[in-house]
Structures are given as C-alpha cells and as structure tokens.
Amino acid sequence: MIKNYFKIAIRNFLRHKFYAGLNILGLSVGVAVSLLISIYLLHELSYDNFHPNGNEIYRVNQTNIWDPEGGWMSRTPPPVADAMLSEFPEVEAAVRINTPTATIVNVEQGGTYSSFREDNILAADSNFFDFFGFQLLEGSRDKALSQVNSVVLSKEAAQRYFGEQSAVGKTILLGDEKMPVEVTGVTEKQPTNAHFHFDLLLSMPTNPAVKRFEWSWIWTQMHTYVRIKNNVPKVEEGMHGLAHKYAMDAFNRLGISMADFESQKGKLDFVLQPVEDIHLNSSVGGNIEPVSDVTYVYIFGTVAIFIMFLAGINFVNLTTARAANRAKEIGVKKVLGSGKAHLVRQFLLESVMLSTIATIIGLGLAELLRFSVVDYLGINMSTSIFTDPRILTMVMLLPLVLGLLAGLYPAFYLTSFQPARVLKGSVASGAKSSLLRNILVICQFSIAIILVASTAVIYKQLKYCEDTDLGLNKDHIIVVKEVDKLHDQMNAFKQEMRKVAGIKEVSIGSVMGGNSSYALEDLFYKEGEPDKKMSLATVKGDEDYMPLFDMKLLAGRNFVKSNPSDKSGIVINEKAMKAFGWNLENVLGQKVEYFESVEFHVIGVVSDFNMASVKFQIAPLAIFHNDANLFNDNRLMALKYDPKSLPQVIASLENNWNMLSESVPLDYVYLDESISEQYQSEQKLGLLFSVFAVLALLIACLGLFGLASFMAAQRNKEIGVRKVLGASIAQIVILLNSNFSKLILISLFISIPLVWWLMSKWLEQFVMRIEIGWEVFAIAGLSALSIAWLTVSYQSIKAAVVDPVKSLKEE
C-alpha cells in the first residue's frame, strides 16, 4: 500500500511539474530563512550558559548617577564587592572586573621589540576563573591572577606575540612606562556567546588606578559579580541600604554630604541581574561590550514564523485551487472502494514528500544565505546546523511537521467531495471556491507589506541620523588617537602637520567624537553653592578646537593662545547654561567650582552639539583648556583636510608620526565613519529586514504566480468568449488582475496600524527620530502592487493572447 502511495505521489509530481516546483521553491526558501533565524536565536539565547553554576552568578548593577536621565548602569565602585560579602552570608563569593584603557604592548621578537596597540584589556580579581567558564590552554586557574604584574593572554594574543612558542613565563612590557608583566596563562579560544571577551586579562593589583580608588564610592569603574545559591530576594531587599551603611566615610573624605549628592544625582542603589540575562538587556548602560535586546529575539522569531506561514499558505492555496482537477480522481477512487482515511494518507504523504525535498534544498539555501548575508554582517552564529542536536532534531522533524500542517487542510478538503456530484461535474471550480484563498493571499501580502514598510522606516531613520545636524562639522576630519603618547613631542607633531599642504585646521583635545573617545563626567557647582552640585561632561581642547568643528559661538569668545588666564576659562553649551540657571545676557564671567576648590570662569557659550549618536541626549557640557587643572590627560588630534589632498595628507601623517614615535603604532579614524559606526546594529537590522522583505515578496509572488496560472486556465473559455465578443487584451488583463489588486489593497490597510505601532516602539530608542509618514506605506503598497501586477500580468497576457478558437474548441 505504501509503495502505491509513493508511485501515485511521484506520478502526480511529474504530471504537474510547474505547481510542484512552485510549492518546493516556496517551502525551501521558507525553510532556509527559518533555519538561519533559528540558529541565530539559539546563539543569542545561549549567552553565558557555559559558566559553571551560571544560574547562581549575578552582576551587581547600580543607579546611573552620571546620567541626567537616571536609569541603571553595570559599573559599580570598588568597595561594593567587600560590602556584599560582609553584609550578606548568602553571598558565597564576589569577583570584580575593571576596564583599563587601551595601551601599547611591547614584545621582544627576534632580538627587537615589536609594538602592538591593545584595546581589549580587562583586569580581574584572582578568583576570576572560579566564576567564569573560560578555559586555559596554559597556566593554573587558581594562580594565574594571584600575583601583581601578571597577565593571562587570549590564544590569539599569545600567537601574535610569541607565535607557536609557549607564552607562559615570558614577559611583555605595558604602556609608556614599559612595565614588565609576566604571562601566567593563555586561554583557549573564547566562546562567542560571552558578554565580555579579552586579549589581556591583568591581575587586579597590576592596574595602579584600582589601588588609588579602592576606597571610593563614586569611582564607578568596576563590574562586580557575586555568587548566591539561595535567598536571592532577601539579598536584593537588603542591598537597598548598602550604600548608606558603607559609603558615608568615603563621601566625608571628599568633603561631600551624601544626602546632598543623592539630592542631585539620585539615590545610590544596587540591584542584582542574572549573568545569563545580561546580553539581552540593553536597558543597563556601561556594559563591557555592546549587548543586544530581547526585542530583536521576538522580532526575528516572529519573522521566522511569518516566512514559514507564507510558504505554507502557498501550498494550501495551490492545492485547494487545483481541487477540481483532482476531483474526478478522488471520485473514481471512492467508487472503487477507497475510504476517506486511505485518501487522506495519500495526500498527506504527497505533502510530506514535498516538504522533505524542500527541506533538503532549504539546507543548501541556508548555507548560501549565511555566506552572502550573515557573514557579511558579522553576526555571530557559532551554532551549526550539523553539530547542534537541537537544530539536527528540528531538521529531521521539519518535513513531517511542515508536511502535516501544510497538507492537513487540503487533504481533508479534497477527500470530502461526494463521488456522485464529482462524476456529474458539479464540484465547484477552484476559481469560484475562493474565499479561503483570498483570505490567505491577504495574510501573505500583509506580512510582506509589514516587512517592506518596516525596512523603509529603518532606512529613513538611518538616513535622518546621517543627515541630522549634530551641531558640529564631521566631514573631512581625521582623528588621530593617543597623541598624548608623544609626550613632549605632541605640540611639535601638531606644528608639523599644520605645514602639510591640504591640511586646513589642526586641533588637540580629549574628545573628538564618534566612538574614538567619550567625554568624562564630573561634579561642579556654582560659585557659593557647594550644596547644589551638577554633573558636567568635560572636554578639553585648544584654541583651534571649536573652529575646526565649526561650532557656533552664541556668546563670548574662544580660547586665546596668548592669554594665560584662559587656563581657568571654560566654554559651556546651552544645556549647561540653562542647568545652572543662566542666560546669554548674564552667563559670561560666571564662576563654576570643582570639588577641590578649583575655580573656572565662563568665557563663552556654544550651541548644543552631539559628538556621538542621536540615540543619546545632549548632556550639560563644558570645554576646558588643555592646560586646565582638571583630571583627564587623554589626548587626540583632529585634522581637517582638503579631500583632494587626502593621499598626501595620509602619507605625511604616517611619516611625521613615525619620525616622532618608534614604539607607538599610528592609529587614526575618519570622524564621519566613526560616527556612522554608532548605528551598526541598526544598519544590520535594516539589511536583514531588506532580505526578509524580498524573500517574503518572492514567496508571496510564487503563490500568486501559480494561482494566476491556474485561474487563467480555469477561465480560458470565458476569455475566449469575451475575445469573440470584442474584448481587448488590455481589458482581459485588467479583468484577471483586478481581484488580486483588491486583495493587496486590503492587505495594505490591515498592515498600516501594525507597522505604525511596531516601528513607533523601535524609534523610541532614538532621542531624535523621524515621524512615520504616509510615504512609507505608499512605498510598501506600491511595491507590493507593482510586483503582484508583474507576477500576474505574465499569466494574464499569456491567456489573453491565446486564439479564442482554440479555447472554444476544447470541448
């Protein structure tokens, strides 16, 4: 019996190659997209699941005292770990991770020293490897971080420095001081599904800044993790009073009232976050590495379901549309004694066979998409189709599940025909029994339009981000990093670059925008009002800083090189002016004081500017002179250049740098590109949505193409009669296309509120954002309508040009 089922199914496929091919192509595309998304989602959901007893590890998050908008951040002061251990017996252990700044590493290679610039550096307490599941190729997990001046390298860093030789026991030199540090361990290749990674992991005492601020409760440069087996709610409840019990002495040491501090910055409070939840929670700031958002898991999971739903709709539509063609086959079989169960099994077997073929083809398409799209986007997909048992299980079950779900309704629908009515020819044709098919077509194009419209919104917002006036010029500017490493030669380097043909402006400062650096924040107060401290973003710059960026001066003046008093002068932005309660008429000459009674006077006001991304609020900010008595020795150089002279500028930059610095490699970025990198996740999302939208339209149009072909065949006699009665080809094409056009317009009206709601939620992450206008839906609707017309018109024209004599002679 089973053998006969297979024979009949194969004969049916061969007899109707066109419709079988459309079904297989649609299903295979759906399978490929769904597999890729499933692999990506499994990877996203697997973050930090490799740590031993990972469900007992929590990160301590703190109220974001440095953000005017409040919220939570992942950074805490150094004493929090000891306070947690002292206060709560439920806390079994605690470990701290610090994030030192990028540094230069010098390594002896073949008798000479080679320099490497390393950005991915962490420092950690000695029990780091007790908490986290990073494996060591060399070294002892217990002793690797137990001594001062010791470091654990990643496998990649060890190979860069020492090739295939053993790294343990060797010495590398860190920073300008060339501090010798012994390599005490080398990690295996670090899992991609960790919320932080490192090339150098220093022992905590190796970082001198930690010792200097070990007592401080406002030096928030630590990431604190604790291990708790039970009574987590009790610990969380007790943490709300932690700062008030342990931080008072630290604030008194600074001469600050903790109550006054909290009145300005908000309550100093702490909460726990499971380590396995960190990667998908983007609402917590200050993470070691960028994190994702669980919203994207829901979005892509929904897209995967939608794509498979589209492919299933095609199968149901084409099968039920061709019901009349198979009605006589069913009628004859019933007359000859076949029962309904027998026929249902036959149709379900055909469906499962189609799904199996589609799944095999889909596996190949998935690999093609992965190489062409996913790898290009740099999306982590460590999970493999052929190695992950969950994916393998899904691949094996997919043909059966997909075949049953897609084939169940057609099987019962086709086998429900009465043989007497079938053999009399009274079964309704596919063209007339169209209510279900119309509903399914509407569903298909609603999904496709949602994806197209969402893609249009994403790209419109990205375009808006690129074109928005940030309040400063970002074009044709090169930012050179770490010019402070030149020390006494820094100003000489600036003067040499000034002489280069094609250089328009040169400036040295602490922040130059993009992702190359960030403005540090500190607390200041108006003269005579020490109890009203306010957080200011601090930027240092020289007299060329504001002219180079074309900043708009609203009042006062810029720094003057020949004026020594400008070392205590500041230029503030509008936001800071308003926060202090001043206006353009009375702001000049006002005094701002620092904790250590250092006084600054306002010499100018610039219009608000944004150096990073329109995702963030513009903070109250002050520009200080490079020589100001203020912490922050980080220096970068900005070069405004003539684009026609760029090759000569780069050559001169490299030559001058290499003449002045032998040990520090040159590192520079283009400011406009650096700012654009702030939107990488949105650019990836836009490209992915573009791919999904195209595939959704492709699947929908495959089904539409098959339906149009079948309906044109069903109405061939009607078309012949109309042509005999004088109907033109254009009239017949419009007749055949009009029903599909109505369905797409209904889809458009269904999708509009859904797109508006979904994309409004997505746009909330941007401080400056577009309005979702009618043109988005016009683009999506016209795209869907145009593609549908092109799809259907081929079959319509093909049917319309047939000689009516042939159509009417068929009886």
C-alpha positions, 0 to 999 in steps of 0.5 A: 500500500505504501509503495502505491502511495509513493508511485501515485505521489511521484506520478502526480509530481511529474504530471504537474511539474510547474505547481510542484516546483512552485510549492518546493521553491516556496517551502525551501526558501521558507525553510532556509530563512527559518533555519538561519533565524533559528540558529541565530536565536539559539546563539543569542539565547545561549549567552553565558550558559557555559559558566559553571553554576551560571544560574547562581552568578549575578552582576551587581548593577547600580543607579546611573548617577552620571546620567541626567536621565537616571536609569541603571548602569553595570559599573559599580565602585570598588568597595561594593564587592567587600560590602556584599560579602560582609553584609550578606552570608548568602553571598558565597563569593564576589569577583570584580572586573575593571576596564583599563584603557587601551595601551601599547604592548611591547614584545621582544621578537627576534632580538627587537621589540615589536609594538602592538596597540591593545584595546581589549584589556580587562583586569580581574580579581584572582578568583576570576576563573572560579566564576567564569567558564573560560578555559586555559590552554596554559597556566593554573586557574587558581594562580594565574591572577594571584600575583601583581604584574601578571597577565593571562593572554587570549590564544590569539594574543599569545600567537601574535606575540610569541607565535607557536612558542609557549607564552607562559613565563615570558614577559611583555612590557605595558604602556609608556612606562614599559612595565614588565608583566609576566604571562601566567596563562593563555586561554583557549579560544573564547566562546562567542556567546560571552558578554565580555571577551579579552586579549589581556586579562591583568591581575587586579593589583597590576592596574595602579588606578584600582589601588588609588580608588579602592576606597571610593564610592563614586569611582564607578569603574568596576563590574562586580559579580557575586555568587548566591545559591539561595535567598536571592530576594532577601539579598536584593531587599537588603542591598537597598541600604548598602550604600548608606551603611558603607559609603558615608566615610568615603563621601566625608573624605571628599568633603561631600554630604551624601544626602546632598549628592543623592539630592542631585544625582539620585539615590545610590542603589544596587540591584542584582541581574542574572549573568545569563540575562545580561546580553539581552538587556540593553536597558543597563548602560556601561556594559563591557561590550555592546549587548543586544535586546530581547526585542530583536529575539521576538522580532526575528522569531516572529519573522521566522514564523511569518516566512514559514506561514507564507510558504505554507499558505502557498501550498494550501492555496495551490492545492485547494485551487487545483481541487477540481482537477483532482476531483474526478480522481478522488471520485473514481477512487471512492467508487472503487472502494477507497475510504476517506482515511486511505485518501487522506494518507495519500495526500498527506504523504504527497505533502510530506514528500514535498516538504522533505525535498524542500527541506533538503534544498532549504539546507543548501539555501541556508548555507548560501544565505549565511555566506552572502548575508550573515557573514557579511554582517558579522553576526555571530552564529557559532551554532551549526546546523550539523553539530547542534542536536537541537537544530539536527532534531528540528531538521529531521522533524521539519518535513513531517511537521511542515508536511502535516500542517501544510497538507492537513487542510487540503487533504481533508478538503479534497477527500470530502467531495461526494463521488456522485456530484464529482462524476456529474461535474458539479464540484465547484471550480477552484476559481469560484471556491475562493474565499479561503484563498483570498483570505490567505493571499491577504495574510501573505501580502500583509506580512510582506507589506509589514516587512517592506514598510518596516525596512523603509522606516529603518532606512529613513531613520538611518538616513535622518541620523546621517543627515541630522545636524549634530551641531558640529562639522564631521566631514573631512576630519581625521582623528588621530588617537593617543597623541598624548603618547608623544609626550613632549613631542605632541605640540611639535607633531601638531606644528608639523602637520599644520605645514602639510599642504591640504591640511586646513585646521589642526586641533588637540583635545580629549574628545573628538567624537564618534566612538574614538573617545567619550567625554568624562563626567564630573561634579561642579557647582556654582560659585557659593553653592557647594550644596547644589552640585551638577554633573558636567561632561568635560572636554578639553581642547585648544584654541583651534578646537571649536573652529575646526568643528565649526561650532557656533559661538552664541556668546563670548569668545574662544580660547586665546593662545596668548592669554594665560588666564584662559587656563581657568576659562571654560566654554559651556553649551546651552544645556549647561547654561540653562542647568545652572540657571543662566542666560546669554545676557548674564552667563559670561564671567560666571564662576563654576567650582570643582570639588577641590576648590578649583575655580573656572570662569565662563568665557563663552557659550556654544550651541548644543552639539552631539559628538556621538549618536542621536540615540543619546541626549545632549548632556550639560557640557563644558570645554576646558583648556588643555592646560586646565587643572582638571583630571583627564590627560587623554589626548587626540588630534583632529585634522581637517583636510582638503579631500583632494589632498587626502593621499598626501595628507595620509602619507605625511601623517604616517611619516611625521608620526613615525619620525616622532614615535618608534614604539607607538603604532599610528592609529587614526579614524575618519570622524564621519565613519566613526560616527556612522559606526554608532548605528551598526546594529541598526544598519544590520537590522535594516539589511536583514529586514531588506532580505526578509522583505524580498524573500517574503515578496518572492514567496508571496509572488510564487503563490500568486504566480501559480494561482494566476496560472491556474485561474487563467486556465480555469477561465480560458473559455470565458476569455475566449468568449469575451475575445469573440465578443470584442474584448481587448487584451488590455481589458482581459488583463485588467479583468484577471488582475483586478481581484488580486489588486483588491486583495493587496489593497486590503492587505495594505490597510490591515498592515498600516496600524501594525507597522505604525505601532511596531516601528513607533516602539523601535524609534523610541530608542532614538532621542531624535527620530523621524515621524512615520509618514504616509510615504512609507506605506505608499512605498510598501503598497506600491511595491507590493502592487507593482510586483503582484501586477508583474507576477500576474500580468505574465499569466494574464497576457499569456491567456489573453493572447491565446486564439479564442478558437482554440479555447472554444474548441476544447470541448 
